[in-house]
């Protein structure tokens, strides 16, 4: 089966600009997660979708971040306006079960804000 | 890779040796733990998991040990190979009602010399 796909793989933008990251989960996976690792820090949870609904968005850092999952398929994460501290790697993951088995992660989008 | 700027503890071993990677977790209520492997340019890859009602679980060349008394988790890799070189993360499930919200450790870099 195809894995979790993230686009773009790299993005370099100027402070104040807008960037939209996209994640295509594994087909049939209702659960979709966003995580990120900012430089010097560990991987941290951002939010969790079940189909098109936000189950848990407690990790979203502030209102400059907006995540959507239209129709319960792919998801986008928009950062507007981007700040320097948003630089890092943004990972998307999906799972079929929420009980066990872990997630399948995408390769991530490396975001650099200059 | 995305580990630049992230000062990770490093374990260096010779090919064929056994490796032990340790992790301390903080929440005594966490009921599910996962070990992930991350290679450069890729997302975290599931290795093995364990529930809190177990203290040991074995996979292919890997064993996870859980000590709930001291909140300690370890990953043992038998006959370590150069392809095992990567950053290894433990993660604990902090989700409610079965939904997974993982809290990651800072990671350990494993370097395997031929």
Interface residues (C-beta under 8 A of the other chain):
Chain A: X4 X31 X33 X35 X37 X39 X40 X41 X42 X43 X44 X45 X48 X50 X55 X56 X58 X59 X88 X89 X91 X93 X95 X98 X99 X100 X101 X102 X103 X104 X105 X106 X107 X108 X110
Chain B: X2 X4 X5 X6 X7 X32 X34 X36 X41 X42 X43 X44 X45 X46 X49 X51 X89 X95 X98 X99 X100 X101 X102 X103 X104 X105 X106 X107
